[in-house]
Amino acid sequence: MKKSYAIVSLLMLAAACTAPPTNREAAPINSAATATPTSMAISETEVIAKEKAIWDAIKNKDYETFGNMLAEDQIEVLPEEVRDKAASIAGVKEFEPTEITFSDWKYLPIDKDAVVLAYHVDLKGKSKGKEFPPQSVRASSAWVNRNGKWLAAFHQECVVSTAPSPQPAAGSSPAKTSATPPSTPTPATTGADPVATEKALWETLKSKNYDGFAAFLAADAIEVEPTGVYDKAGTVSAVRQFDFSKAQLSEFKSVPFDMDAELVTYLLKIPGPGPAERHSTIWAKRNGKWLAVFHHGTPISRATATATPSPKSAAATPSPKSVRATPSPN
């Protein structure tokens, strides 16, 4: 999760982000989450402090502290690959941030033992001893309670896109959530297999069954894309603008957060000129039904697609769009 915090070849990534997105685009989030789980064991203030502490550990080159804040099964989703804890720790060691500015925090409880943060981060600093241009990134991190200790289990980023959003830009903090329009048929798959459920969700998009798609989303669902952060109503509205009939999904990986929540990450490709994308969804059991509560999409630059590095070369390989990765030498 934090090689991405090391600003990577966001330069290359910028080109990918300006192209028309193929990922599940949506209207900006304009409302606070409702129907959130109760009895949360960690507050918004506490988890934001932990996220900032991870960045401070990187800035201070305190890699032991950084590693101790990651869950053993932690994964970091980068454009070129999905990394485990060891690769994430290796990846931050060539990143030297000098200025880190956070904004637009969004806090979403998943259940009593898991929460997600989405936020905007602007960075300046050096990579491999060379100064990189200022970078602006949308980031998300999931924190989970493991044996009484809150640890980072997931991190993903995408470079902020300058492409126009389908709807007016969201404010820096969410407003009150309006009720989600009644929807909806029950999801076709509501079992405990999140990979199968993710595939079933995509079948609704391929068949243009938008009511069916909406039924897979929790009322307080949040989506992060290069163009913004979106709520359920925005996501459901915007998917109608795209043709997903030939979408190809591969490279599935999943990480259980607890008995009632699990992360699924995978590669999405839609035939055509657009880049492939890394997508991640957090599924949670709500009232006996598995629903998508969080989604993050990250386009892959063409440069990355032509040369995918192995995890062992993580520290020396540029990552086109993650802040905790290394900027491209090009």
N, C-alpha and C positions, 0 to 999 in steps of 0.2 A: 504494500500500500504506500510506499512512500517514495518509490523511485520516481513515481509520478510527480511527487512534490518537488522534483528536481527539474525544472523546466526544460523541457526537451525540445526537440526540433519542432517547436510550435510554429516555427517559420514555415516548414513544409505543411504542417497541419492546417495552417490558415487557409491555404489554397483549397484544401478539401472542404473546409467548413463553409466557404463562400459558394460552393456548388449547391444546386437545389437538393435539399436533404431527402433521403429515402427512408429515414427512420420515422418512428411514430411521432410526428410533429403535433403540436397542440397549442391551444390558446393559453396565454400566460396565466399563471395562478393569481387569482384575485380574491381569494378567500381563504380563511383559516380552516384548518382541518376540523371536521366534526366527527362524532362517533369514534373518537380515539379511545384506545384501551385505558382502563383505569388502573389505579394502584401502581403507578410507575415507580420504579426503584431509583431512577436517576432523573434529575430535573434538566430542563433546557440549559440553565446556567452552568450546571456541573459538566454536562457533556461537551458544551462549547469550550469550557476551560480545558478539558482533556484534549480536544482536537487542537487547540492552540498550543498545548504543551508538546504535542508530537512535532509540530512545526518548530517550536523552540529547540527541541532536542536536535533536530536536523541542523538548524542554524548554528547551534553551539557545538556541533560535531560530537554530540553525546550519543553515539550509536548504541551503546548498551541500554541506556534509558529508552531510546527509540524502539529497540527490539523487545524490551520488556513490556511495552505498551501494546504489542501486537498479539492476537490470539495465535495459537500454534497452527491452526488451519486457516489463517488469514490469507486472503487473495487480493491482488491488485490487478485491475483490468487496464492494460495499456493497449494502444493501437496495434502494436506488433505482437503482443502475446498476453497471456494471463500468468501472473507470477505468484509464487508462493512466498512464505515469510522470509526464507533465506535469500531469495533473489531480491526481494524488496529491500532488505537490509543492505545487501551488496550495492544496490542501485543508487542509494542516496549518498554514497561516500564521495562522489565527485561533484556534488551539488553544493554550492556555497551561497545561500540566499543572504542578501544584505538588507533588503526591505521587503516586508510581508504585510499586506493590507487586506483585511477581511471586510466583507459587507454582505448584505442580503441573506442573513441566516434563516433557514427554514428548518424547523424541528418537527419530526414526525415519529411518535411512538409506534412501535410495531406490536409489542406486547410488554409484559412487565420485565422481561429480560433482554429486550433488544430495542434500539432506537436508530433512526437515520437522521443525519444532518446533511443538508444541501446548502452550499454557500458559494460566494464569488470571492476569488483571491487574485490580487495583483502583486506581481513579484519583480524584483530586480536582484541581480547578483552575478555570480560567475559559475561556469561549468568547465571542468578540466582546466581551471586556471584562467579561462577567458571570459570576459564579460559578455553577457547575452542581452539582447534588446528587451525592454520591459514586456512582460507577458500578462495576459488577462485570461483567467480560466474559471470555468464552472466546475466545482468539485462536489463529491458526495462521499460520505463515510458512514458505515454502520458500526455501532458499538454494541457489544453483547456482554451479558453477565455470565462469567465463568467462575464457578465456585466462590462467589462473593466479590470477584474483582471484575471491573468493567474494562474490556479490552477491545481494540479495533479489529474488526473481522473482515472489512471490505473497504476498498477505496477505488474510485474511478474519477476521471476528469475528461473534459472536452474544452477545447479552446473556444472562447466566446466568438460567435459569428457576427459579422457585420451585415449579413443578409437580412432583408426586412422580415419581420415576424408577421404571421397571418393575422394577428390581432394587436391592439395597442400594448405597449410594453408594460410589464408588471411593476408595481411599486417596490420599494426596498423592503417592505414588510407586508405579509399577507393581511388582507382584510377579513371580515367575518365571512364565513362560508355560507353561501346560499344553498338551499336544498338542491341536491342533484335531481335532475328531471327523472320522473319515474321511468323505470326502464323495464321491463326487461326479463327476458327469459332466463331461467337458471343456467349457469355455465354447463357446458356439455360434460366437462370433467371436473369433479370436485374432490377427487381422492387425494391421497398423501404423496403422490408422485409429481413434484413440481415441474419436472422436465416434460412429462406427458401433458400437464396442464398448460404449460407455456405453448407447446405445439398446438394444442386445441384452440387456444386463444388466437394463434396466427391463422388457423383454418377459418375462423370467422372473418378475419380481415381479407383473406384470399377470396372468400365467397361474397364479400361485401355485406355481411350480416352484422351491421353496426349495433343493433340492439343486443345481439349475442355477445359482441365484443364488450359492450358496456357492462354486461352482466358479470364479466370476469373482474372488473375493477372495484376496489373498495370505495366507499363514498369519500374518504379522505385521501385517495391516491394522489401521489405527486410524480411528475415526470420531469427529468432534467435533460435538456438538449442544448446544442450550441447556441440556439437563438433565445433560450429562456427557460424558466421553470413554470410548469403548467399544472393545473388542477384537472380533476376528472372530466368536468364539462368541456374544458378546452381540448383535452386529448380526444374525446369522443367526437367533437365537432371537426377537428382537423384531420383525422384519419380518412375522412370522406374525400379529401383532396388528392389522395394518392392511390395508385394502382399497385396492390400487393399480390396480385394473382400469381405472379411467378417468383415470389420470395423464396429464397433458399436458406435454410437454417442448418448450421453445423457446429462442430467443436463444443458441444455442450459440456459444462461442468457445473456442479452444484455443491453448496456448502450449507449444512444445517446450522441454523443459529440456536435453535432449541426445539422442543417437541412441536411447537406451533408456528414456526417460521423457518423459511429456507431461501437461500439465494440461488438463482440460476443465471449463468452467464453463457453467452454463445456468440457465434459469428453470423451476421446477416448479409446476404448478397442478393441484390435484385438486378437481373440482367440489364445491361445498359452502361452508359458512360460514368455513372456515379460511383463513388468509392464504396467498398464493403464497409461494414460497421460492426463494432463491438456493442452488444446490448446486454444489460443485466436487469433482472426483475427480482424483487423480493416478494415472496408469497407468504401469506399469513392466514391462519385459521381464524375466521370470525363467525361466531355463532354456528360452528360446525361446518362452515363452508370455506374452502381455500380461495382467497381473493388476492389479486395483485395490488400491493399497497405502495410500491415504489418502482420506478423504471428510469434507467440512465442509458442514453445512446451516445456513442463516440465514433465519428467517422474515422476511417483509416486513410492516411495519405497514400498516394500512388507510390511514393518512394518506399514506404514501409511495406506495401504489398509485394514489391518485387524482391525484397530481401528480409526475410523474417529471422531474427537472431535467436539463438538458443538461450535459455535462462543462465547458463554458465558464463555467457559473455555480456550479461546485463549491464555491468558497471561500465563497460567500454563502448556500449552501443547506444546511439542516439534514439530517443523515443519521440516521434513526431507529435506529440501533443499532450504529454503529461508533464505537469509542472514538476513532479518529483522525479522526472527523468532527465537525461542529459541532452542539452541542445545539440542540434545537428552541427557538425563541423563545417557543413556546406553553407 
